Amino acid sequence: MAGHSKFKNIMHRKGAQDKKRSSLFSKLSREITVAAKMGLPDPDMNPRLRAAVNAAKAASLPKDNIQRSIDKATRGDAETYEEIRYEGFGPGGVSLIIEALTDNRNRTATNVRTAVSKNGGNLGASGSVSHAFDRMGLISYPASVGDGDKVFEAALEAGAEDVSSSEDGHEIWTAQGDLHEVVRALTPVLGEPEGAKLAWRPQTMVEVGEDDAGLLFKLIDTLDDDDDVQTVWGNYEVSDAVMEKLG
């Protein structure tokens, strides 16, 4: 278990935190409703719902909005959302996995395909890139919970498989089936995580140059702006020098 492997820029560039607040809230609310509908409406009894609520709280989604999203599922009048995964390639040969929750498969497919094709990429068939990723659990903590050594020791004790710590926070990786068990073990030590979900971890990284990085970030921003798109995973790595040039 490597303690300090660097997996920066896996989900999205740091600057993507400025995504539209309303779009982010919509995604969080949708995930809460889907999680509540798939299991019990009690976060203490539904690990996926608990993770969704914790992520919403970390993003400052109002408490009333969280409860409304849960109530929407229990009333039975919630839209029926379908989980869809798209796979393809972005600028510079980067592999991308795009996860969506949608009530209209045709709309989402058209929007995703258009965004990818207009920004230097192309979609592939199911399985075209996911074989180069490992399906794992990902638990996120802010840097404020402690230094890398403290988090590493706690993660090791809890049964995690890897930890990546930086000034932006801590990413704790687990086996796919161990995610919620590790969360339960970590919570008394580090507190509730900011996020806990299944993730796609690339087996190898692709270094992206300045021109391709600019187009790639535009593609990811376009996908992030789509309410149906929940998460974009990629195997890209961008150097600090290129990030500085791009501003």
Rosetta blueprint (number, residue, H / E / L):
1 M L
2 A L
3 G L
4 H L
5 S L
6 K L
7 F L
8 K L
9 N L
10 I L
11 M L
12 H L
13 R L
14 K H
15 G H
16 A H
17 Q H
18 D H
19 K L
20 K L
21 R H
22 S H
23 S H
24 L H
25 F H
26 S H
27 K H
28 L H
29 S H
30 R H
31 E H
32 I H
33 T H
34 V H
35 A H
36 A H
37 K H
38 M H
39 G L
40 L L
41 P L
42 D L
43 P L
44 D L
45 M L
46 N L
47 P H
48 R H
49 L H
50 R H
51 A H
52 A H
53 V H
54 N H
55 A H
56 A H
57 K H
58 A H
59 A L
60 S L
61 L L
62 P L
63 K H
64 D H
65 N H
66 I H
67 Q H
68 R H
69 S H
70 I H
71 D H
72 K H
73 A H
74 T H
75 R H
76 G L
77 D L
78 A L
79 E L
80 T L
81 Y L
82 E E
83 E E
84 I E
85 R E
86 Y E
87 E E
88 G E
89 F E
90 G L
91 P H
92 G H
93 G H
94 V L
95 S E
96 L E
97 I E
98 I E
99 E E
100 A E
101 L E
102 T E
103 D L
104 N L
105 R H
106 N H
107 R H
108 T H
109 A H
110 T H
111 N H
112 V H
113 R H
114 T H
115 A H
116 V H
117 S H
118 K H
119 N L
120 G L
121 G L
122 N E
123 L E
124 G E
125 A L
126 S L
127 G L
128 S L
129 V L
130 S H
131 H H
132 A H
133 F E
134 D E
135 R E
136 M E
137 G E
138 L E
139 I E
140 S E
141 Y E
142 P L
143 A H
144 S H
145 V H
146 G L
147 D L
148 G H
149 D H
150 K H
151 V H
152 F H
153 E H
154 A H
155 A H
156 L H
157 E H
158 A H
159 G L
160 A L
161 E L
162 D E
163 V E
164 S E
165 S E
166 S E
167 E L
168 D L
169 G E
170 H E
171 E E
172 I E
173 W E
174 T E
175 A E
176 Q H
177 G H
178 D H
179 L H
180 H H
181 E H
182 V H
183 V H
184 R H
185 A H
186 L H
187 T H
188 P H
189 V H
190 L H
191 G L
192 E L
193 P L
194 E L
195 G E
196 A E
197 K E
198 L E
199 A E
200 W E
201 R E
202 P E
203 Q L
204 T L
205 M L
206 V E
207 E E
208 V L
209 G L
210 E H
211 D H
212 D H
213 A H
214 G H
215 L H
216 L H
217 F H
218 K H
219 L H
220 I H
221 D H
222 T H
223 L H
224 D H
225 D L
226 D L
227 D L
228 D L
229 V E
230 Q E
231 T E
232 V E
233 W E
234 G E
235 N L
236 Y E
237 E E
238 V L
239 S L
240 D H
241 A H
242 V H
243 M H
244 E H
245 K H
246 L H
247 G L
